[in-house]
Amino acid sequence: MKTLILNGSPRKNGDVAFLVEQLVSLLPGQVIRLDAFTSGIQACQDCRYCKSKSGCALQDPMQHLYRTLDSYDNIVLASPVYFSDLTPPLLAIGSRLQASYMARRFRNEQMFPHPKNGGVILTGGGDGNMTPAWDAAVKFLRLMNAGRIAPLAAAQNTDHLPVADDRQALDGVRTMARWFIDHAGRSGAVY
């Protein structure tokens, strides 16, 4: 089993990092992490290159992600919630999945044919709504051909409850790890 974790948090030792470490400790196989804040991946510039051509005109580290994405069985998006959404660098990576959408919509091609399982880890301390962040993460996972999505692992009260003491969040991570193990080799294709 091979898992990619796209981490949208700027904090190396923050709440998201803690939950990601908990997940990694429970997963068998290889786990690769990509830090959105330091990745150097730019946001989509809506140049329309991908409408008629494969891939993306922007030459940055996203090109490597395009090439390797199909080697993963599981993709996890992990992010603190900023104003009810994923962090801007993680949204930038997600925006580059426009190439996958355009391949399917205009060229009848599947950019990532290998079916994958998906998961989402969210943390937040404010009084905002996590639903927009969940919705965006699921859309991005679907564009990577994650046909099955694990139950959400979330810590929604980090202003008052340290994530290390949040039993619900820790149980969510354990549930996600078990779900990935139970669904290994049974990911469902989206398209």
Backbone as JSON Lines, residues from 0, in Angstrom:
{"i":0,"aa":"M","n":[0.85,-1.18,0.0],"ca":[0.0,0.0,0.0],"c":[0.9,1.24,0.0]}
{"i":1,"aa":"K","n":[0.57,2.17,-0.87],"ca":[1.36,3.4,-0.99],"c":[0.42,4.59,-0.83]}
{"i":2,"aa":"T","n":[0.78,5.51,0.06],"ca":[-0.09,6.63,0.41],"c":[0.64,7.95,0.2]}
{"i":3,"aa":"L","n":[-0.05,8.91,-0.4],"ca":[0.44,10.28,-0.54],"c":[-0.37,11.18,0.37]}
{"i":4,"aa":"I","n":[0.32,11.98,1.19],"ca":[-0.35,12.95,2.05],"c":[0.04,14.34,1.57]}
{"i":5,"aa":"L","n":[-0.94,15.11,1.14],"ca":[-0.75,16.51,0.75],"c":[-1.1,17.35,1.96]}
{"i":6,"aa":"N","n":[-0.09,17.95,2.58],"ca":[-0.27,18.7,3.82],"c":[-0.37,20.19,3.51]}
{"i":7,"aa":"G","n":[-1.51,20.78,3.84],"ca":[-1.75,22.19,3.59],"c":[-1.44,23.1,4.75]}
{"i":8,"aa":"S","n":[-0.82,22.59,5.79],"ca":[-0.53,23.42,6.97],"c":[0.84,24.09,6.88]}
{"i":9,"aa":"P","n":[0.94,25.35,7.31],"ca":[2.24,26.01,7.36],"c":[3.04,25.65,8.61]}
{"i":10,"aa":"R","n":[2.39,25.03,9.59],"ca":[3.03,24.75,10.88],"c":[3.6,23.34,10.93]}
{"i":11,"aa":"K","n":[4.91,23.26,11.07],"ca":[5.6,21.96,11.08],"c":[5.23,21.11,12.3]}
{"i":12,"aa":"N","n":[4.87,21.75,13.4],"ca":[4.53,21.02,14.63],"c":[3.14,21.37,15.11]}
{"i":13,"aa":"G","n":[2.26,21.69,14.19],"ca":[0.91,22.1,14.54],"c":[-0.06,20.92,14.65]}
{"i":14,"aa":"D","n":[-1.34,21.28,14.7],"ca":[-2.4,20.29,14.88],"c":[-2.49,19.32,13.7]}
{"i":15,"aa":"V","n":[-2.41,19.84,12.49],"ca":[-2.47,18.97,11.31],"c":[-1.28,18.02,11.32]}
{"i":16,"aa":"A","n":[-0.09,18.53,11.6],"ca":[1.11,17.68,11.63],"c":[0.96,16.56,12.66]}
{"i":17,"aa":"F","n":[0.37,16.88,13.8],"ca":[0.17,15.86,14.84],"c":[-0.75,14.75,14.33]}
{"i":18,"aa":"L","n":[-1.87,15.13,13.72],"ca":[-2.8,14.11,13.22],"c":[-2.2,13.32,12.06]}
{"i":19,"aa":"V","n":[-1.44,13.99,11.21],"ca":[-0.77,13.29,10.11],"c":[0.2,12.26,10.68]}
{"i":20,"aa":"E","n":[0.97,12.62,11.7],"ca":[1.92,11.68,12.31],"c":[1.19,10.48,12.91]}
{"i":21,"aa":"Q","n":[0.04,10.73,13.52],"ca":[-0.75,9.63,14.07],"c":[-1.18,8.68,12.95]}
{"i":22,"aa":"L","n":[-1.64,9.25,11.84],"ca":[-2.07,8.43,10.71],"c":[-0.9,7.63,10.14]}
{"i":23,"aa":"V","n":[0.22,8.29,9.93],"ca":[1.4,7.62,9.36],"c":[1.83,6.44,10.24]}
{"i":24,"aa":"S","n":[1.75,6.61,11.55],"ca":[2.16,5.53,12.46],"c":[1.27,4.3,12.35]}
{"i":25,"aa":"L","n":[0.08,4.47,11.79],"ca":[-0.88,3.36,11.7],"c":[-0.95,2.72,10.32]}
{"i":26,"aa":"L","n":[-0.36,3.36,9.33],"ca":[-0.48,2.87,7.96],"c":[0.66,1.93,7.59]}
{"i":27,"aa":"P","n":[0.35,0.8,6.98],"ca":[1.4,-0.05,6.45],"c":[1.88,0.49,5.11]}
{"i":28,"aa":"G","n":[3.0,0.01,4.66],"ca":[3.5,0.4,3.34],"c":[4.22,1.73,3.35]}
{"i":29,"aa":"Q","n":[4.36,2.29,2.17],"ca":[5.12,3.52,1.98],"c":[4.2,4.74,2.08]}
{"i":30,"aa":"V","n":[4.66,5.76,2.79],"ca":[3.93,7.02,2.9],"c":[4.84,8.15,2.44]}
{"i":31,"aa":"I","n":[4.36,8.92,1.48],"ca":[5.08,10.08,0.96],"c":[4.3,11.31,1.35]}
{"i":32,"aa":"R","n":[5.0,12.35,1.78],"ca":[4.35,13.61,2.18],"c":[4.79,14.74,1.26]}
{"i":33,"aa":"L","n":[3.84,15.57,0.92],"ca":[4.14,16.77,0.15],"c":[3.6,17.96,0.93]}
{"i":34,"aa":"D","n":[4.48,18.89,1.25],"ca":[4.12,20.09,2.01],"c":[3.71,21.18,1.03]}
{"i":35,"aa":"A","n":[2.44,21.53,1.02],"ca":[1.92,22.51,0.05],"c":[2.6,23.87,0.18]}
{"i":36,"aa":"F","n":[2.93,24.29,1.42],"ca":[3.5,25.62,1.62],"c":[4.92,25.74,1.06]}
{"i":37,"aa":"T","n":[5.64,24.65,0.99],"ca":[7.02,24.72,0.5],"c":[7.2,24.03,-0.85]}
{"i":38,"aa":"S","n":[6.11,23.58,-1.45],"ca":[6.19,22.77,-2.67],"c":[6.61,23.57,-3.91]}
{"i":39,"aa":"G","n":[6.35,24.86,-3.92],"ca":[6.65,25.66,-5.11],"c":[5.62,25.5,-6.22]}
{"i":40,"aa":"I","n":[4.5,24.86,-5.92],"ca":[3.45,24.66,-6.92],"c":[2.58,25.91,-6.99]}
{"i":41,"aa":"Q","n":[2.48,26.43,-8.2],"ca":[1.68,27.64,-8.44],"c":[0.22,27.29,-8.66]}
{"i":42,"aa":"A","n":[-0.65,28.26,-8.5],"ca":[-2.08,28.09,-8.79],"c":[-2.3,28.09,-10.31]}
{"i":43,"aa":"C","n":[-3.38,27.49,-10.73],"ca":[-3.79,27.5,-12.14],"c":[-3.94,28.94,-12.6]}
{"i":44,"aa":"Q","n":[-3.48,29.22,-13.82],"ca":[-3.58,30.57,-14.38],"c":[-4.65,30.66,-15.46]}
{"i":45,"aa":"D","n":[-5.45,29.61,-15.6],"ca":[-6.55,29.58,-16.56],"c":[-6.1,29.94,-17.96]}
{"i":46,"aa":"C","n":[-4.95,29.4,-18.37],"ca":[-4.41,29.69,-19.7],"c":[-5.09,28.86,-20.8]}
{"i":47,"aa":"R","n":[-5.79,27.81,-20.39],"ca":[-6.52,26.9,-21.28],"c":[-5.62,25.95,-22.07]}
{"i":48,"aa":"Y","n":[-4.36,25.87,-21.73],"ca":[-3.45,24.92,-22.37],"c":[-4.03,23.51,-22.31]}
{"i":49,"aa":"C","n":[-4.54,23.14,-21.13],"ca":[-4.99,21.77,-20.91],"c":[-6.32,21.45,-21.6]}
{"i":50,"aa":"K","n":[-6.94,22.44,-22.2],"ca":[-8.18,22.17,-22.93],"c":[-7.91,21.34,-24.18]}
{"i":51,"aa":"S","n":[-6.77,21.58,-24.79],"ca":[-6.47,20.84,-26.03],"c":[-5.21,19.99,-25.95]}
{"i":52,"aa":"K","n":[-4.42,20.16,-24.88],"ca":[-3.16,19.41,-24.75],"c":[-3.11,18.7,-23.41]}
{"i":53,"aa":"S","n":[-2.37,17.62,-23.36],"ca":[-2.21,16.88,-22.13],"c":[-1.31,17.64,-21.16]}
{"i":54,"aa":"G","n":[-1.64,17.6,-19.89],"ca":[-0.81,18.22,-18.86],"c":[-1.09,19.69,-18.67]}
{"i":55,"aa":"C","n":[-0.06,20.43,-18.29],"ca":[-0.18,21.83,-17.9],"c":[1.0,22.62,-18.46]}
{"i":56,"aa":"A","n":[0.74,23.85,-18.84],"ca":[1.8,24.72,-19.38],"c":[2.78,25.18,-18.3]}
{"i":57,"aa":"L","n":[2.34,25.26,-17.06],"ca":[3.22,25.73,-15.98],"c":[4.26,24.65,-15.65]}
{"i":58,"aa":"Q","n":[5.5,25.02,-15.71],"ca":[6.59,24.1,-15.42],"c":[7.08,24.33,-14.0]}
{"i":59,"aa":"D","n":[6.54,23.57,-13.09],"ca":[6.92,23.66,-11.68],"c":[6.79,22.26,-11.07]}
{"i":60,"aa":"P","n":[6.93,22.09,-9.77],"ca":[6.89,20.75,-9.18],"c":[5.58,19.99,-9.38]}
{"i":61,"aa":"M","n":[4.53,20.64,-9.83],"ca":[3.28,19.92,-10.1],"c":[3.49,18.9,-11.22]}
{"i":62,"aa":"Q","n":[4.44,19.16,-12.13],"ca":[4.72,18.22,-13.21],"c":[5.12,16.85,-12.64]}
{"i":63,"aa":"H","n":[5.91,16.86,-11.57],"ca":[6.3,15.6,-10.92],"c":[5.08,14.92,-10.31]}
{"i":64,"aa":"L","n":[4.21,15.7,-9.69],"ca":[3.01,15.12,-9.09],"c":[2.12,14.5,-10.17]}
{"i":65,"aa":"Y","n":[1.96,15.17,-11.3],"ca":[1.19,14.59,-12.4],"c":[1.76,13.22,-12.79]}
{"i":66,"aa":"R","n":[3.08,13.12,-12.9],"ca":[3.73,11.89,-13.36],"c":[3.62,10.75,-12.33]}
{"i":67,"aa":"T","n":[3.59,11.08,-11.05],"ca":[3.66,10.04,-10.02],"c":[2.32,9.73,-9.36]}
{"i":68,"aa":"L","n":[1.32,10.53,-9.59],"ca":[0.05,10.4,-8.87],"c":[-0.56,9.0,-9.0]}
{"i":69,"aa":"D","n":[-0.44,8.4,-10.16],"ca":[-1.04,7.08,-10.35],"c":[-0.3,5.96,-9.65]}
{"i":70,"aa":"S","n":[0.83,6.23,-9.04],"ca":[1.55,5.19,-8.31],"c":[1.02,5.01,-6.88]}
{"i":71,"aa":"Y","n":[0.09,5.88,-6.47],"ca":[-0.44,5.83,-5.1],"c":[-1.78,5.1,-5.05]}
{"i":72,"aa":"D","n":[-1.99,4.39,-3.94],"ca":[-3.26,3.73,-3.68],"c":[-4.2,4.63,-2.88]}
{"i":73,"aa":"N","n":[-3.6,5.47,-2.03],"ca":[-4.37,6.36,-1.16],"c":[-3.83,7.78,-1.28]}
{"i":74,"aa":"I","n":[-4.75,8.75,-1.29],"ca":[-4.37,10.15,-1.27],"c":[-5.09,10.78,-0.08]}
{"i":75,"aa":"V","n":[-4.34,11.5,0.76],"ca":[-4.92,12.19,1.91],"c":[-4.65,13.68,1.76]}
{"i":76,"aa":"L","n":[-5.69,14.49,1.9],"ca":[-5.54,15.94,1.95],"c":[-5.71,16.34,3.41]}
{"i":77,"aa":"A","n":[-4.72,17.03,3.95],"ca":[-4.72,17.44,5.36],"c":[-4.55,18.95,5.43]}
{"i":78,"aa":"S","n":[-5.43,19.62,6.18],"ca":[-5.37,21.08,6.18],"c":[-6.04,21.68,7.41]}
{"i":79,"aa":"P","n":[-5.47,22.78,7.93],"ca":[-6.26,23.58,8.84],"c":[-7.34,24.29,8.0]}
{"i":80,"aa":"V","n":[-8.4,24.68,8.65],"ca":[-9.48,25.37,7.96],"c":[-9.31,26.87,8.14]}
{"i":81,"aa":"Y","n":[-9.17,27.57,7.02],"ca":[-9.04,29.03,7.02],"c":[-10.31,29.6,6.41]}
{"i":82,"aa":"F","n":[-11.07,30.35,7.19],"ca":[-12.3,30.96,6.68],"c":[-13.16,29.92,5.98]}
{"i":83,"aa":"S","n":[-13.32,28.77,6.61],"ca":[-14.16,27.66,6.16],"c":[-13.61,26.93,4.94]}
{"i":84,"aa":"D","n":[-12.34,27.12,4.58],"ca":[-11.81,26.45,3.4],"c":[-10.42,25.89,3.66]}
{"i":85,"aa":"L","n":[-9.91,25.16,2.68],"ca":[-8.54,24.67,2.73],"c":[-7.58,25.86,2.66]}
{"i":86,"aa":"T","n":[-6.34,25.66,3.04],"ca":[-5.37,26.74,2.98],"c":[-5.06,27.1,1.52]}
{"i":87,"aa":"P","n":[-4.66,28.35,1.25],"ca":[-4.38,28.77,-0.13],"c":[-3.37,27.89,-0.88]}
{"i":88,"aa":"P","n":[-2.25,27.46,-0.28],"ca":[-1.34,26.61,-1.05],"c":[-1.95,25.25,-1.44]}
{"i":89,"aa":"L","n":[-2.8,24.7,-0.58],"ca":[-3.45,23.44,-0.93],"c":[-4.51,23.69,-2.0]}
{"i":90,"aa":"L","n":[-5.2,24.81,-1.92],"ca":[-6.14,25.18,-2.99],"c":[-5.41,25.39,-4.32]}
{"i":91,"aa":"A","n":[-4.19,25.93,-4.26],"ca":[-3.4,26.12,-5.49],"c":[-3.1,24.77,-6.13]}
{"i":92,"aa":"I","n":[-2.69,23.79,-5.33],"ca":[-2.44,22.46,-5.88],"c":[-3.72,21.9,-6.47]}
{"i":93,"aa":"G","n":[-4.81,22.05,-5.74],"ca":[-6.09,21.57,-6.25],"c":[-6.5,22.23,-7.55]}
{"i":94,"aa":"S","n":[-6.21,23.52,-7.67],"ca":[-6.59,24.23,-8.89],"c":[-5.86,23.67,-10.11]}
{"i":95,"aa":"R","n":[-4.69,23.11,-9.9],"ca":[-3.92,22.53,-10.99],"c":[-4.49,21.2,-11.47]}
{"i":96,"aa":"L","n":[-5.45,20.66,-10.73],"ca":[-6.15,19.47,-11.18],"c":[-7.17,19.81,-12.27]}
{"i":97,"aa":"Q","n":[-7.23,21.08,-12.62],"ca":[-8.03,21.5,-13.76],"c":[-7.6,20.71,-15.0]}
{"i":98,"aa":"A","n":[-6.34,20.36,-15.08],"ca":[-5.84,19.58,-16.21],"c":[-6.54,18.23,-16.3]}
{"i":99,"aa":"S","n":[-6.84,17.62,-15.16],"ca":[-7.56,16.35,-15.13],"c":[-9.0,16.54,-15.6]}
{"i":100,"aa":"Y","n":[-9.63,17.59,-15.1],"ca":[-11.0,17.88,-15.51],"c":[-11.09,18.13,-17.01]}
{"i":101,"aa":"M","n":[-10.19,18.96,-17.53],"ca":[-10.22,19.3,-18.96],"c":[-9.94,18.08,-19.83]}
{"i":102,"aa":"A","n":[-9.05,17.2,-19.39],"ca":[-8.76,15.98,-20.16],"c":[-10.03,15.16,-20.32]}
{"i":103,"aa":"R","n":[-10.77,15.02,-19.23],"ca":[-11.99,14.22,-19.28],"c":[-13.09,14.94,-20.06]}
{"i":104,"aa":"R","n":[-13.27,16.2,-19.79],"ca":[-14.39,16.96,-20.36],"c":[-14.24,17.22,-21.86]}
{"i":105,"aa":"F","n":[-13.03,17.59,-22.29],"ca":[-12.86,18.02,-23.67],"c":[-12.14,17.02,-24.57]}
{"i":106,"aa":"R","n":[-11.37,16.09,-23.97],"ca":[-10.61,15.16,-24.81],"c":[-10.97,13.7,-24.56]}
{"i":107,"aa":"N","n":[-11.94,13.47,-23.66],"ca":[-12.38,12.12,-23.33],"c":[-11.2,11.24,-22.9]}
{"i":108,"aa":"E","n":[-10.31,11.81,-22.09],"ca":[-9.13,11.1,-21.59],"c":[-9.17,11.07,-20.06]}
{"i":109,"aa":"Q","n":[-8.57,10.07,-19.49],"ca":[-8.45,9.97,-18.04],"c":[-6.98,10.23,-17.69]}
{"i":110,"aa":"M","n":[-6.72,11.37,-17.05],"ca":[-5.35,11.74,-16.73],"c":[-4.74,10.8,-15.68]}
{"i":111,"aa":"F","n":[-5.56,10.33,-14.75],"ca":[-5.1,9.45,-13.67],"c":[-5.98,8.19,-13.68]}
{"i":112,"aa":"P","n":[-5.67,7.22,-14.55],"ca":[-6.55,6.07,-14.69],"c":[-6.56,5.09,-13.5]}
{"i":113,"aa":"H","n":[-5.51,5.08,-12.7],"ca":[-5.45,4.15,-11.56],"c":[-6.42,4.61,-10.47]}
{"i":114,"aa":"P","n":[-7.42,3.79,-10.11],"ca":[-8.35,4.16,-9.04],"c":[-7.63,4.24,-7.7]}
{"i":115,"aa":"K","n":[-8.04,5.19,-6.88],"ca":[-7.43,5.42,-5.58],"c":[-8.5,5.55,-4.51]}
{"i":116,"aa":"N","n":[-8.07,5.46,-3.26],"ca":[-8.91,5.79,-2.11],"c":[-8.48,7.17,-1.62]}
{"i":117,"aa":"G","n":[-9.42,7.91,-1.06],"ca":[-9.11,9.25,-0.57],"c":[-9.44,9.42,0.89]}
{"i":118,"aa":"G","n":[-8.79,10.4,1.51],"ca":[-9.07,10.74,2.9],"c":[-8.83,12.22,3.13]}
{"i":119,"aa":"V","n":[-9.5,12.75,4.16],"ca":[-9.39,14.17,4.48],"c":[-9.21,14.33,5.98]}
{"i":120,"aa":"I","n":[-8.2,15.12,6.37],"ca":[-7.97,15.51,7.76],"c":[-8.11,17.02,7.82]}
{"i":121,"aa":"L","n":[-8.98,17.51,8.7],"ca":[-9.18,18.95,8.87],"c":[-9.06,19.33,10.34]}
{"i":122,"aa":"T","n":[-8.51,20.52,10.59],"ca":[-8.47,21.05,11.95],"c":[-8.95,22.5,11.91]}
{"i":123,"aa":"G","n":[-9.56,22.92,13.0],"ca":[-10.01,24.3,13.08],"c":[-10.29,24.69,14.52]}
{"i":124,"aa":"G","n":[-10.04,25.94,14.81],"ca":[-10.26,26.41,16.16],"c":[-11.33,27.47,16.27]}
{"i":125,"aa":"G","n":[-11.73,28.01,15.16],"ca":[-12.72,29.09,15.19],"c":[-14.13,28.58,15.2]}
{"i":126,"aa":"D","n":[-15.03,29.46,14.85],"ca":[-16.44,29.1,14.84],"c":[-16.96,28.89,13.42]}
{"i":127,"aa":"G","n":[-16.03,28.65,12.49],"ca":[-16.41,28.49,11.09],"c":[-16.97,27.11,10.78]}
{"i":128,"aa":"N","n":[-17.39,26.98,9.57],"ca":[-18.0,25.76,9.06],"c":[-16.96,24.99,8.26]}
{"i":129,"aa":"M","n":[-16.77,23.72,8.52],"ca":[-15.79,22.91,7.8],"c":[-16.34,22.34,6.49]}
{"i":130,"aa":"T","n":[-17.62,22.47,6.26],"ca":[-18.23,21.86,5.07],"c":[-17.61,22.34,3.76]}
{"i":131,"aa":"P","n":[-17.35,23.65,3.57],"ca":[-16.71,24.06,2.3],"c":[-15.32,23.44,2.11]}
{"i":132,"aa":"A","n":[-14.55,23.29,3.18],"ca":[-13.22,22.67,3.08],"c":[-13.37,21.19,2.71]}
{"i":133,"aa":"W","n":[-14.3,20.5,3.34],"ca":[-14.57,19.09,3.01],"c":[-14.98,18.96,1.55]}
{"i":134,"aa":"D","n":[-15.9,19.82,1.11],"ca":[-16.39,19.76,-0.27],"c":[-15.26,19.98,-1.28]}
{"i":135,"aa":"A","n":[-14.4,20.95,-1.02],"ca":[-13.27,21.21,-1.92],"c":[-12.32,20.02,-1.95]}
{"i":136,"aa":"A","n":[-12.02,19.48,-0.78],"ca":[-11.1,18.33,-0.71],"c":[-11.65,17.14,-1.48]}
{"i":137,"aa":"V","n":[-12.94,16.87,-1.33],"ca":[-13.54,15.74,-2.04],"c":[-13.51,15.97,-3.56]}
{"i":138,"aa":"K","n":[-13.78,17.19,-3.99],"ca":[-13.7,17.5,-5.43],"c":[-12.29,17.23,-5.96]}
{"i":139,"aa":"F","n":[-11.28,17.68,-5.22],"ca":[-9.89,17.46,-5.64],"c":[-9.56,15.96,-5.67]}
{"i":140,"aa":"L","n":[-10.0,15.23,-4.66],"ca":[-9.75,13.79,-4.63],"c":[-10.41,13.09,-5.82]}
{"i":141,"aa":"R","n":[-11.6,13.51,-6.16],"ca":[-12.3,12.91,-7.31],"c":[-11.52,13.18,-8.61]}
{"i":142,"aa":"L","n":[-10.93,14.36,-8.74],"ca":[-10.15,14.67,-9.93],"c":[-8.86,13.86,-10.0]}
{"i":143,"aa":"M","n":[-8.44,13.28,-8.87],"ca":[-7.28,12.39,-8.85],"c":[-7.71,10.93,-8.98]}
{"i":144,"aa":"N","n":[-8.99,10.71,-9.24],"ca":[-9.6,9.4,-9.41],"c":[-9.69,8.61,-8.11]}
{"i":145,"aa":"A","n":[-10.0,9.31,-7.02],"ca":[-10.3,8.64,-5.76],"c":[-11.8,8.37,-5.74]}
{"i":146,"aa":"G","n":[-12.15,7.13,-5.96],"ca":[-13.56,6.76,-6.05],"c":[-14.22,6.51,-4.71]}
{"i":147,"aa":"R","n":[-13.44,6.19,-3.71],"ca":[-13.96,5.97,-2.36],"c":[-13.26,6.93,-1.42]}
{"i":148,"aa":"I","n":[-14.03,7.54,-0.54],"ca":[-13.49,8.52,0.4],"c":[-13.74,8.02,1.83]}
{"i":149,"aa":"A","n":[-12.68,7.98,2.62],"ca":[-12.77,7.56,4.02],"c":[-13.59,8.58,4.82]}
{"i":150,"aa":"P","n":[-14.11,8.16,5.96],"ca":[-14.78,9.12,6.84],"c":[-13.82,10.22,7.27]}
{"i":151,"aa":"L","n":[-14.33,11.43,7.39],"ca":[-13.54,12.61,7.77],"c":[-12.91,12.43,9.15]}
{"i":152,"aa":"A","n":[-11.65,12.83,9.27],"ca":[-10.97,12.92,10.57],"c":[-10.8,14.41,10.85]}
{"i":153,"aa":"A","n":[-11.43,14.92,11.91],"ca":[-11.42,16.37,12.14],"c":[-11.3,16.71,13.62]}
{"i":154,"aa":"A","n":[-10.59,17.79,13.87],"ca":[-10.51,18.42,15.18],"c":[-11.1,19.82,15.01]}
{"i":155,"aa":"Q","n":[-12.25,20.06,15.58],"ca":[-12.96,21.3,15.33],"c":[-12.9,22.31,16.48]}
{"i":156,"aa":"N","n":[-12.16,22.03,17.52],"ca":[-12.16,22.92,18.69],"c":[-10.75,23.16,19.19]}
{"i":157,"aa":"T","n":[-9.79,23.35,18.27],"ca":[-8.38,23.44,18.68],"c":[-8.05,24.71,19.46]}
{"i":158,"aa":"D","n":[-8.93,25.71,19.45],"ca":[-8.7,26.9,20.29],"c":[-8.81,26.55,21.77]}
{"i":159,"aa":"H","n":[-9.58,25.52,22.09],"ca":[-9.85,25.19,23.48],"c":[-9.43,23.8,23.9]}
{"i":160,"aa":"L","n":[-9.23,22.91,22.91],"ca":[-8.88,21.53,23.22],"c":[-7.67,21.13,22.38]}
{"i":161,"aa":"P","n":[-6.53,20.88,23.02],"ca":[-5.36,20.45,22.24],"c":[-5.69,19.2,21.44]}
{"i":162,"aa":"V","n":[-5.23,19.16,20.21],"ca":[-5.56,18.04,19.34],"c":[-5.09,16.72,19.93]}
{"i":163,"aa":"A","n":[-4.02,16.73,20.68],"ca":[-3.52,15.5,21.31],"c":[-4.5,14.96,22.35]}
{"i":164,"aa":"D","n":[-5.4,15.81,22.86],"ca":[-6.4,15.4,23.84],"c":[-7.79,15.22,23.22]}
{"i":165,"aa":"D","n":[-7.9,15.44,21.93],"ca":[-9.2,15.37,21.26],"c":[-9.47,13.92,20.85]}
{"i":166,"aa":"R","n":[-10.21,13.2,21.69],"ca":[-10.48,11.77,21.45],"c":[-11.19,11.55,20.12]}
{"i":167,"aa":"Q","n":[-12.11,12.44,19.77],"ca":[-12.86,12.28,18.53],"c":[-11.93,12.39,17.32]}
{"i":168,"aa":"A","n":[-11.03,13.36,17.35],"ca":[-10.08,13.52,16.23],"c":[-9.14,12.32,16.15]}
{"i":169,"aa":"L","n":[-8.64,11.86,17.27],"ca":[-7.74,10.71,17.29],"c":[-8.46,9.44,16.83]}
{"i":170,"aa":"D","n":[-9.71,9.28,17.27],"ca":[-10.51,8.15,16.79],"c":[-10.75,8.26,15.29]}
{"i":171,"aa":"G","n":[-10.94,9.48,14.78],"ca":[-11.13,9.69,13.35],"c":[-9.92,9.26,12.53]}
{"i":172,"aa":"V","n":[-8.73,9.54,13.04],"ca":[-7.51,9.13,12.36],"c":[-7.37,7.6,12.39]}
{"i":173,"aa":"R","n":[-7.67,7.0,13.53],"ca":[-7.61,5.53,13.62],"c":[-8.62,4.88,12.67]}
{"i":174,"aa":"T","n":[-9.81,5.48,12.62],"ca":[-10.84,4.97,11.71],"c":[-10.37,5.08,10.26]}
{"i":175,"aa":"M","n":[-9.75,6.2,9.91],"ca":[-9.24,6.4,8.55],"c":[-8.18,5.35,8.21]}
{"i":176,"aa":"A","n":[-7.25,5.11,9.12],"ca":[-6.2,4.12,8.88],"c":[-6.81,2.74,8.66]}
{"i":177,"aa":"R","n":[-7.74,2.34,9.53],"ca":[-8.41,1.04,9.37],"c":[-9.16,0.98,8.04]}
{"i":178,"aa":"W","n":[-9.81,2.09,7.68],"ca":[-10.58,2.15,6.44],"c":[-9.65,1.93,5.24]}
{"i":179,"aa":"F","n":[-8.49,2.59,5.23],"ca":[-7.53,2.41,4.13],"c":[-7.07,0.94,4.06]}
{"i":180,"aa":"I","n":[-6.79,0.37,5.21],"ca":[-6.34,-1.03,5.24],"c":[-7.45,-1.95,4.73]}
{"i":181,"aa":"D","n":[-8.67,-1.71,5.19],"ca":[-9.81,-2.55,4.77],"c":[-10.13,-2.39,3.29]}
{"i":182,"aa":"H","n":[-9.85,-1.22,2.73],"ca":[-10.17,-0.96,1.32],"c":[-8.96,-1.08,0.4]}
{"i":183,"aa":"A","n":[-7.86,-1.6,0.91],"ca":[-6.66,-1.76,0.07],"c":[-7.0,-2.66,-1.1]}
{"i":184,"aa":"G","n":[-6.66,-2.19,-2.29],"ca":[-6.92,-2.94,-3.51],"c":[-8.37,-2.9,-3.97]}
{"i":185,"aa":"R","n":[-9.21,-2.15,-3.26],"ca":[-10.62,-2.08,-3.63],"c":[-11.07,-0.65,-3.9]}
{"i":186,"aa":"S","n":[-10.15,0.19,-4.35],"ca":[-10.53,1.57,-4.63],"c":[-11.45,1.59,-5.84]}
{"i":187,"aa":"G","n":[-12.39,2.49,-5.85],"ca":[-13.35,2.56,-6.94],"c":[-13.04,3.72,-7.88]}
{"i":188,"aa":"A","n":[-13.06,3.46,-9.16],"ca":[-12.81,4.52,-10.15],"c":[-13.98,5.48,-10.18]}
{"i":189,"aa":"V","n":[-13.68,6.75,-10.4],"ca":[-14.7,7.77,-10.47],"c":[-15.26,7.87,-11.87]}
{"i":190,"aa":"Y","n":[-14.38,7.9,-12.86],"ca":[-14.84,8.13,-14.23],"c":[-14.82,6.85,-15.03]}
